[in-house]
Each structure stands twice: as structure tokens, then as C-alpha cells.
Amino acid sequence: MKKQISELEQQRFNYLINKQYDEFAAMCDADLQYVHSIGAIDNLSSYIQKLNSGYYVYKHINFDISKVIDMHEYVLVTGNFYADVMLDGKPISLKNRAISIWKKQGDKFKFFMYQGTPFND
């Protein structure tokens, strides 16, 4: 399962970096909650709106996955998340401990939740 989830996470990042927002939205659950490292929360609609407006522009993303936990209806993914992003036109570098949650829908998965918390070495 770790390989499959890792591939889904990489596809998610590829869609964001390549501005393929319709494809990104299609892999998300309708009830997506995205908790940013600054504490802001987006649902699927508000996140897509901010992506389309250029408020968030992802340049590079790397998610070093440390655990994938199968919880029957959901899969929890934890690790270290690194990204270079333009946030409202200003460059920032993210270094977060992160958790993402994928919801099982039959034999497929939908991106359901993300939360990042900044950390220092």
C-alpha cells in the first residue's frame, strides 16, 4: 500500500506544480479540508479558487513519507513535507511535519485531508 499511496502523493504534487488543477480536483474528496502551516483552512472549492487565481503557485514539492497507516476506510500518511511556493506573489519555503489522509472509495482513493506543522532541525 505504501507504494500506491506514494504514487498518489507524487501525482498530487505533479498536478499542483504543473497547474493541472482540474486533474487535482478530480483526485480529491468533495469534503477536502486543507489546513495550511499558517493555520488557514481551505475546502476543495476555496483551495481550487486560490490555485486558479495564482494565490498559491507551487514550484517544488517533496514529501518524505515515514509511515502509511491503513485504517480500513482511510489511509493516514505522515512524513516531512518540503515545498517552494509563491504565496500571493511572495516566495516561501515550507518545511513541515505533515499528515495527509486518503479516503478509500472502492478500490480507489480520494485525497481527503492535509495538515502541515512547521518544524526546525
PALOKOL-191317 format. One line per field, with one value per atom (N, C-alpha, C): chain; residue in three letters; x, y, z; residue number from 1. Coordinates in Angstrom, 2 decimals, always signed. Last residue first. Layout:
c c(A;...) .
r c(Ala;...) .
c1 c(X;...) .
c2 c(Y;...) .
c3 c(Z;...) .
k c(NUM;...) .
END
This chain:
c c(A;A;A;A;A;A;A;A;A;A;A;A;A;A;A;A;A;A;A;A;A;A;A;A;A;A;A;A;A;A;A;A;A;A;A;A;A;A;A;A;A;A;A;A;A;A;A;A;A;A;A;A;A;A;A;A;A;A;A;A;A;A;A;A;A;A;A;A;A;A;A;A;A;A;A;A;A;A;A;A;A;A;A;A;A;A;A;A;A;A;A;A;A;A;A;A;A;A;A;A;A;A;A;A;A;A;A;A;A;A;A;A;A;A;A;A;A;A;A;A;A;A;A;A;A;A;A;A;A;A;A;A;A;A;A;A;A;A;A;A;A;A;A;A;A;A;A;A;A;A;A;A;A;A;A;A;A;A;A;A;A;A;A;A;A;A;A;A;A;A;A;A;A;A;A;A;A;A;A;A;A;A;A;A;A;A;A;A;A;A;A;A;A;A;A;A;A;A;A;A;A;A;A;A;A;A;A;A;A;A;A;A;A;A;A;A;A;A;A;A;A;A;A;A;A;A;A;A;A;A;A;A;A;A;A;A;A;A;A;A;A;A;A;A;A;A;A;A;A;A;A;A;A;A;A;A;A;A;A;A;A;A;A;A;A;A;A;A;A;A;A;A;A;A;A;A;A;A;A;A;A;A;A;A;A;A;A;A;A;A;A;A;A;A;A;A;A;A;A;A;A;A;A;A;A;A;A;A;A;A;A;A;A;A;A;A;A;A;A;A;A;A;A;A;A;A;A;A;A;A;A;A;A;A;A;A;A;A;A;A;A;A;A;A;A;A;A;A;A;A;A;A;A;A;A;A;A;A;A;A;A;A;A) .
r c(Asp;Asp;Asp;Asn;Asn;Asn;Phe;Phe;Phe;Pro;Pro;Pro;Thr;Thr;Thr;Gly;Gly;Gly;Gln;Gln;Gln;Tyr;Tyr;Tyr;Met;Met;Met;Phe;Phe;Phe;Phe;Phe;Phe;Lys;Lys;Lys;Phe;Phe;Phe;Lys;Lys;Lys;Asp;Asp;Asp;Gly;Gly;Gly;Gln;Gln;Gln;Lys;Lys;Lys;Lys;Lys;Lys;Trp;Trp;Trp;Ile;Ile;Ile;Ser;Ser;Ser;Ile;Ile;Ile;Ala;Ala;Ala;Arg;Arg;Arg;Asn;Asn;Asn;Lys;Lys;Lys;Leu;Leu;Leu;Ser;Ser;Ser;Ile;Ile;Ile;Pro;Pro;Pro;Lys;Lys;Lys;Gly;Gly;Gly;Asp;Asp;Asp;Leu;Leu;Leu;Met;Met;Met;Val;Val;Val;Asp;Asp;Asp;Ala;Ala;Ala;Tyr;Tyr;Tyr;Phe;Phe;Phe;Asn;Asn;Asn;Gly;Gly;Gly;Thr;Thr;Thr;Val;Val;Val;Leu;Leu;Leu;Val;Val;Val;Tyr;Tyr;Tyr;Glu;Glu;Glu;His;His;His;Met;Met;Met;Asp;Asp;Asp;Ile;Ile;Ile;Val;Val;Val;Lys;Lys;Lys;Ser;Ser;Ser;Ile;Ile;Ile;Asp;Asp;Asp;Phe;Phe;Phe;Asn;Asn;Asn;Ile;Ile;Ile;His;His;His;Lys;Lys;Lys;Tyr;Tyr;Tyr;Val;Val;Val;Tyr;Tyr;Tyr;Tyr;Tyr;Tyr;Gly;Gly;Gly;Ser;Ser;Ser;Asn;Asn;Asn;Leu;Leu;Leu;Lys;Lys;Lys;Gln;Gln;Gln;Ile;Ile;Ile;Tyr;Tyr;Tyr;Ser;Ser;Ser;Ser;Ser;Ser;Leu;Leu;Leu;Asn;Asn;Asn;Asp;Asp;Asp;Ile;Ile;Ile;Ala;Ala;Ala;Gly;Gly;Gly;Ile;Ile;Ile;Ser;Ser;Ser;His;His;His;Val;Val;Val;Tyr;Tyr;Tyr;Gln;Gln;Gln;Leu;Leu;Leu;Asp;Asp;Asp;Ala;Ala;Ala;Asp;Asp;Asp;Cys;Cys;Cys;Met;Met;Met;Ala;Ala;Ala;Ala;Ala;Ala;Phe;Phe;Phe;Glu;Glu;Glu;Asp;Asp;Asp;Tyr;Tyr;Tyr;Gln;Gln;Gln;Lys;Lys;Lys;Asn;Asn;Asn;Ile;Ile;Ile;Leu;Leu;Leu;Tyr;Tyr;Tyr;Asn;Asn;Asn;Phe;Phe;Phe;Arg;Arg;Arg;Gln;Gln;Gln;Gln;Gln;Gln;Glu;Glu;Glu;Leu;Leu;Leu;Glu;Glu;Glu;Ser;Ser;Ser;Ile;Ile;Ile;Gln;Gln;Gln;Lys;Lys;Lys;Lys;Lys;Lys;Met;Met;Met) .
c1 c(+15.12;+16.01;+16.52;+11.75;+13.16;+13.97;+8.51;+9.49;+10.87;+4.96;+6.38;+7.27;+2.64;+3.10;+4.58;-0.16;+1.26;+1.59;-2.65;-2.26;-0.75;-5.31;-3.88;-3.71;-7.68;-7.27;-5.76;-8.32;-9.37;-8.94;-8.12;-7.39;-8.41;-9.32;-9.54;-8.79;-8.73;-8.51;-8.79;-10.35;-9.67;-9.53;-11.98;-10.56;-9.74;-14.11;-13.96;-12.49;-12.46;-13.74;-13.67;-10.75;-10.97;-12.38;-9.09;-10.32;-10.50;-6.09;-6.75;-7.95;-4.45;-5.40;-6.07;-1.30;-2.36;-3.21;+0.68;-0.19;-1.16;+4.02;+2.73;+1.99;+6.21;+5.77;+4.34;+7.66;+6.59;+6.63;+8.77;+9.43;+8.49;+8.63;+7.95;+8.78;+9.52;+9.94;+9.29;+8.11;+8.32;+8.80;+7.78;+8.35;+8.50;+4.70;+5.93;+6.48;+2.25;+3.33;+4.65;+0.78;+0.31;+1.46;+3.42;+2.21;+1.82;+5.03;+4.74;+3.40;+7.06;+5.75;+5.79;+8.63;+8.88;+7.62;+8.48;+7.96;+8.48;+8.33;+9.15;+8.59;+7.37;+6.91;+7.75;+7.78;+8.28;+7.99;+4.92;+6.28;+6.67;+2.14;+2.91;+4.31;-1.07;+0.29;+1.00;-3.78;-3.04;-1.60;-6.61;-5.18;-4.50;-9.86;-8.94;-7.50;-11.20;-11.86;-10.94;-8.69;-9.87;-10.53;-6.28;-7.31;-8.67;-2.95;-4.25;-5.25;-0.46;-1.25;-2.64;+2.75;+1.45;+0.66;+5.47;+4.51;+3.27;+7.15;+7.73;+6.79;+7.88;+6.88;+7.58;+8.75;+9.46;+8.53;+7.76;+7.15;+7.88;+8.34;+8.89;+8.26;+7.89;+7.31;+8.01;+8.09;+8.76;+8.10;+6.18;+7.36;+8.04;+2.82;+3.83;+4.95;+1.15;+1.83;+2.97;-1.72;-0.74;-0.17;-2.90;-2.55;-1.52;-3.82;-2.39;-1.97;-6.41;-6.13;-4.64;-6.30;-6.61;-6.29;-5.79;-4.84;-5.06;-8.12;-6.84;-5.75;-10.01;-10.14;-8.80;-9.14;-9.08;-9.17;-9.74;-8.37;-8.20;-12.50;-11.66;-10.21;-13.33;-13.69;-12.76;-12.27;-11.90;-12.17;-11.35;-12.08;-11.73;-8.63;-9.38;-10.18;-7.41;-8.08;-8.83;-4.39;-5.54;-6.11;-2.06;-3.32;-4.56;+0.24;-0.01;-1.35;+0.12;+1.04;+0.89;-3.36;-2.04;-1.19;-5.46;-5.02;-3.57;-8.01;-6.58;-6.17;-10.44;-10.03;-8.52;-12.85;-11.45;-11.33;-15.28;-15.18;-13.74;-14.87;-15.66;-15.58;-11.50;-12.84;-13.58;-9.53;-9.89;-11.30;-8.97;-8.44;-8.81;-10.10;-10.72;-10.19;-8.32;-9.65;-10.31;-6.19;-6.01;-7.37;-7.43;-7.00;-6.78;-7.75;-8.93;-8.60;-5.10;-5.98;-7.27;-2.29;-3.36;-4.43;+0.14;-1.10;-2.23;+2.35;+2.06;+0.75;+2.16;+3.31;+3.02;-0.24;-0.11;+1.01;+0.38;-0.76;-0.63;+2.55;+2.74;+1.60;+1.27;+2.25;+2.49;-0.37;-0.96;+0.00;+1.61;+0.69;+0.03;+2.72;+3.54;+2.67;+0.51;+1.05;+1.88;+0.31;-0.79;-0.31;+2.74;+2.47;+1.34;+2.31;+3.43;+3.22;+0.21;-0.04;+1.07;+1.58;+0.41;+0.15;+3.57;+3.94;+2.79;+2.03;+2.88;+3.28;+0.82;+0.00;+0.87) .
c2 c(+21.96;+20.83;+21.00;+23.00;+23.32;+22.11;+22.96;+22.47;+22.98;+23.55;+23.89;+23.29;+21.21;+21.97;+22.27;+20.57;+20.74;+21.59;+18.38;+19.39;+19.38;+17.33;+17.59;+18.58;+14.98;+15.98;+16.11;+13.47;+13.89;+15.01;+12.14;+12.98;+13.70;+8.86;+10.29;+11.06;+5.77;+6.65;+8.09;+2.66;+3.92;+4.72;+0.54;+0.23;+1.48;+2.30;+1.07;+0.71;+4.68;+4.62;+3.45;+5.86;+4.75;+4.85;+8.89;+8.16;+7.08;+9.89;+9.45;+8.60;+12.48;+11.39;+11.14;+13.55;+13.59;+12.35;+15.47;+14.31;+14.55;+16.65;+16.66;+15.34;+19.07;+17.72;+17.68;+21.23;+20.84;+19.36;+23.80;+22.64;+22.21;+25.92;+25.21;+24.02;+29.07;+27.68;+27.04;+31.54;+30.97;+29.53;+34.54;+33.19;+32.77;+36.13;+36.15;+34.73;+35.95;+36.63;+36.69;+34.40;+35.75;+36.59;+32.49;+32.74;+34.19;+30.13;+31.56;+31.73;+27.65;+28.13;+29.65;+24.70;+26.09;+26.58;+22.29;+22.90;+24.32;+19.25;+20.41;+20.97;+17.30;+17.93;+19.17;+14.22;+15.58;+16.12;+12.28;+12.47;+13.93;+10.03;+11.02;+11.11;+9.20;+9.29;+10.37;+6.99;+8.12;+8.05;+6.07;+5.80;+7.08;+4.77;+5.86;+5.34;+2.50;+3.43;+4.57;+1.06;+0.49;+1.44;+2.39;+2.44;+2.04;+2.01;+1.62;+1.56;+4.31;+3.53;+3.27;+4.92;+4.80;+3.83;+7.05;+5.98;+6.09;+8.84;+7.97;+6.81;+10.42;+9.66;+8.75;+13.38;+12.20;+11.43;+15.13;+14.59;+13.30;+18.07;+16.77;+16.34;+20.40;+19.72;+18.38;+23.57;+22.29;+21.71;+25.51;+25.39;+24.04;+26.48;+25.53;+25.39;+29.19;+28.65;+27.78;+30.62;+29.57;+29.12;+32.62;+32.91;+31.90;+32.14;+32.36;+32.71;+31.43;+32.87;+33.18;+28.65;+29.25;+30.74;+28.42;+27.92;+28.60;+29.54;+30.19;+29.70;+27.67;+29.09;+29.81;+25.38;+25.44;+26.89;+26.18;+25.85;+25.95;+26.50;+27.67;+27.41;+23.81;+24.95;+26.14;+22.24;+21.99;+23.22;+24.53;+23.36;+23.21;+25.61;+25.66;+24.39;+27.48;+26.25;+26.50;+28.63;+28.86;+27.51;+27.99;+27.84;+28.10;+27.86;+29.13;+29.12;+25.42;+25.56;+26.89;+24.65;+25.16;+25.36;+22.13;+23.02;+23.40;+21.32;+21.54;+22.58;+18.97;+20.02;+20.12;+17.71;+18.01;+19.16;+16.62;+17.21;+17.52;+15.41;+16.64;+17.36;+14.32;+14.09;+15.42;+14.59;+15.00;+14.57;+14.20;+13.18;+13.48;+16.40;+15.10;+14.02;+18.43;+18.42;+17.06;+17.72;+17.70;+17.60;+18.22;+16.85;+16.70;+20.97;+20.13;+18.67;+21.86;+21.96;+21.15;+21.70;+20.86;+20.75;+22.97;+23.76;+23.01;+21.53;+21.74;+22.48;+21.38;+22.07;+22.42;+19.87;+21.22;+22.00;+17.46;+18.28;+19.71;+16.62;+16.92;+17.78;+16.14;+17.22;+17.60;+13.95;+15.17;+16.34;+12.11;+12.61;+13.90;+11.67;+12.26;+12.81;+10.47;+11.73;+12.43;+8.15;+9.12;+10.49;+6.92;+7.31;+8.33;+6.45;+7.31;+7.80;+4.62;+5.93;+6.91;+2.44;+3.04;+4.44;+1.91;+2.27;+2.97;+1.20;+2.39;+2.85;-1.20;+0.00;+1.26) .
c3 c(+12.43;+12.80;+14.21;+12.83;+12.65;+13.04;+11.26;+12.22;+11.86;+10.80;+10.59;+11.66;+9.85;+11.00;+10.81;+7.76;+7.90;+9.11;+6.74;+7.73;+7.84;+4.66;+4.81;+5.96;+3.37;+4.35;+4.37;+1.02;+1.94;+2.90;-2.10;-1.17;-0.28;-2.56;-2.78;-1.69;-4.20;-3.06;-3.48;-5.14;-5.40;-4.11;-4.80;-4.95;-5.27;-2.75;-3.52;-3.58;-1.58;-2.27;-3.23;+1.24;+0.31;-0.26;+1.56;+1.84;+0.78;+3.00;+1.77;+2.16;+4.55;+4.72;+3.37;+5.73;+4.72;+4.92;+7.77;+7.71;+6.56;+8.36;+7.69;+7.86;+9.26;+9.59;+9.07;+6.78;+7.68;+8.05;+5.34;+5.95;+7.07;+2.53;+3.60;+4.05;+1.49;+1.54;+2.75;-0.66;+0.67;+0.50;-2.53;-2.41;-0.95;-3.20;-2.42;-2.28;-4.47;-5.15;-4.41;-2.69;-3.01;-3.59;-2.51;-1.72;-1.93;-4.23;-4.30;-3.58;-2.70;-3.13;-3.28;-2.20;-2.57;-3.25;+0.44;-0.79;-0.95;+2.18;+1.81;+0.51;+4.84;+3.61;+3.37;+6.36;+6.26;+4.87;+7.45;+6.99;+7.02;+7.06;+7.82;+7.24;+6.18;+5.68;+6.49;+6.53;+7.06;+6.58;+4.85;+4.95;+5.41;+5.71;+5.44;+5.51;+6.31;+5.39;+4.96;+7.48;+6.85;+5.85;+7.89;+8.93;+8.35;+7.37;+6.83;+7.98;+7.23;+8.18;+7.60;+6.49;+5.84;+6.70;+7.36;+7.69;+6.82;+6.03;+7.05;+7.40;+3.02;+3.77;+4.77;+2.15;+2.63;+3.56;-0.42;+0.79;+1.14;-2.14;-1.79;-0.46;-4.72;-3.56;-3.38;-6.27;-5.96;-4.72;-6.82;-7.67;-7.49;-6.74;-6.27;-7.28;-5.84;-7.03;-6.53;-4.64;-4.37;-5.71;-6.21;-4.81;-4.31;-8.72;-8.56;-7.15;-9.12;-9.09;-8.97;-8.90;-10.19;-10.25;-6.11;-7.09;-8.45;-5.06;-4.79;-5.74;-6.03;-6.39;-6.19;-4.73;-6.19;-6.66;-2.09;-2.47;-3.98;-2.13;-1.86;-2.25;-2.76;-3.59;-3.37;-0.65;-2.04;-2.91;+1.97;+1.49;+0.01;+3.99;+2.74;+2.58;+6.66;+6.24;+4.94;+8.17;+7.29;+6.85;+9.49;+10.21;+9.38;+8.14;+8.83;+9.57;+6.89;+8.01;+8.76;+6.19;+5.84;+7.09;+5.74;+6.82;+6.53;+3.84;+3.68;+4.71;+3.33;+4.26;+4.16;+1.06;+1.36;+2.36;+0.28;+1.62;+2.03;-2.15;-2.13;-0.78;-2.52;-1.98;-1.94;-5.52;-4.16;-3.80;-8.11;-7.19;-5.74;-9.32;-9.57;-8.62;-8.65;-8.04;-8.19;-10.39;-8.94;-8.25;-12.82;-12.50;-11.00;-12.57;-12.75;-12.41;-12.36;-11.20;-11.35;-13.15;-13.68;-12.58;-12.64;-12.71;-13.41;-12.03;-13.45;-13.70;-9.25;-9.87;-11.32;-8.96;-8.40;-9.09;-10.30;-10.73;-10.22;-8.73;-10.16;-10.69;-6.29;-6.39;-7.85;-7.01;-6.45;-6.62;-7.70;-8.73;-8.28;-5.18;-6.24;-7.36;-3.91;-3.40;-4.47;-5.49;-5.46;-4.96;-4.84;-6.22;-6.30;-2.13;-2.55;-3.98;-2.34;-1.74;-2.12;-3.52;-4.17;-3.64;-1.57;-2.95;-3.65;+0.65;+0.72;-0.69;+0.00;+0.00;+0.00) .
k c(121;121;121;120;120;120;119;119;119;118;118;118;117;117;117;116;116;116;115;115;115;114;114;114;113;113;113;112;112;112;111;111;111;110;110;110;109;109;109;108;108;108;107;107;107;106;106;106;105;105;105;104;104;104;103;103;103;102;102;102;101;101;101;100;100;100;99;99;99;98;98;98;97;97;97;96;96;96;95;95;95;94;94;94;93;93;93;92;92;92;91;91;91;90;90;90;89;89;89;88;88;88;87;87;87;86;86;86;85;85;85;84;84;84;83;83;83;82;82;82;81;81;81;80;80;80;79;79;79;78;78;78;77;77;77;76;76;76;75;75;75;74;74;74;73;73;73;72;72;72;71;71;71;70;70;70;69;69;69;68;68;68;67;67;67;66;66;66;65;65;65;64;64;64;63;63;63;62;62;62;61;61;61;60;60;60;59;59;59;58;58;58;57;57;57;56;56;56;55;55;55;54;54;54;53;53;53;52;52;52;51;51;51;50;50;50;49;49;49;48;48;48;47;47;47;46;46;46;45;45;45;44;44;44;43;43;43;42;42;42;41;41;41;40;40;40;39;39;39;38;38;38;37;37;37;36;36;36;35;35;35;34;34;34;33;33;33;32;32;32;31;31;31;30;30;30;29;29;29;28;28;28;27;27;27;26;26;26;25;25;25;24;24;24;23;23;23;22;22;22;21;21;21;20;20;20;19;19;19;18;18;18;17;17;17;16;16;16;15;15;15;14;14;14;13;13;13;12;12;12;11;11;11;10;10;10;9;9;9;8;8;8;7;7;7;6;6;6;5;5;5;4;4;4;3;3;3;2;2;2;1;1;1) .
END
